[in-house]
Amino acid sequence: MRNHDGKFFAAALPLALCALTCACKSSPPSDTGQTSSQPRAKELHALTQVSPSDVEPIMTDLQAWLILADMTDTHRKAFEAFCHFLAVRYRFDRAVADGKVTEEEAVAATQPLIDAMAALGAPMEDVLIRILGARKTMTLEQREQTACKEDPETFGAITLWTLKSKRAVPLLIELARSKNYENRRVFVRALGRIGDPQSLTALRELAETDLDEDLRSEARAAIGAIEAAQAPRAESNPPTGEKK
């Protein structure tokens, strides 16, 4: 395995620090009486610094779902960036569980890294579709036994909606319908954020028939978002012979 030092995120980390500073300004002072946002931002920023030993188990887990030999260097870079991101997110998850940071702070810290992954464009899209497509055959029990559990799907979907990936829509529909995931709502939310009208039929089916009330609510929200985005287009393109 090649050594991974996280250099890809060097440009994104200043953005993360800026986001953390903004998050801290809106957060109450800690129990220690700390009132300055900058020390808190630096403390949270330190959680984004992961070592190769943090990343390697994730790479080993996910490499099983990719044929790396047929990947370009850019695809490998995208794969390594995604593994690096998961390692960062795991550090924040542990800190949230320990009560050291809030979930809002974790989101503020990691969103710039998601944006940096999305900036890789089609290669990142290819890698995520490959990983999610290959892992869809796993059962809930099998996924729980892996190092990454369900996180590649969850954060893969978030990155794909950041990419506005219409290529991922058929796969996301399949995952949203599958009973092999605990967090199917993230796939439904991704469909709403991507905004492809071709997903409306599947979303309406989920909104009407799925047994999970929260997922039905998420599907209705996604339908509303897609239809609202379509409305301005319909108004700007009236039927032939009708005046605007």
Secondary structure by P-SEA (a helix, b strand, c coil): cccccccccccaaaaaaaaaaaaaaaccccccccccaaaaaaaaaaaacccccccaaaaaaaccccccccccaaaaaaaaaaaaaaaaaaaaaaaaaaccccaaaaaaacaaaaaaaaaacaaaaaaaaaaaaaaccccaaaaaaccccaaaaaaaaaaaaaaccccaaaaaaaaaaccccccaaaaaaaaaaaccccaaaaaaaaacccccaaaaaaaaaaaaaaaaaaaaaaaacccccccc
